[in-house]
Amino acid sequence: MSALLKYTLARLGLFVLVGGALLAVPLDVSTLLKLMIAVVVSAALAYFLLKGLREEASVQAVGAAQRRTEKRERLRAALNGDDDGGESTTKAD
């Protein structure tokens, strides 16, 4: 399972836990307000509790961005007729 998916599921699970706890508390507050509070509280908790997963997902995202950039550069080089990926070589006759 990818790190980004793990982080997303952890954030969602944290929201469900906090939202469920707030909905279970018998307060005279609307359900929408309780859910909005759950969003804020779960975001604050995720900042501290899910730091490792967030960093892991960030590393994975940066790696994917670098691979896309390298692939795009190779494609541009191939489209420009430079088959060796951007490195210039001279042919000896």
Buried (B, 14 or more C-beta within 10 A) or exposed (E): EEBBEBBEEBBEEBBEEBBEEBEEEEEEEEEEEBBEBBEEBBEEBBEEBBEEBBEBBEEBEEEEEEEEEEEEEBEEBEEEEBEEEEEEEEEEE
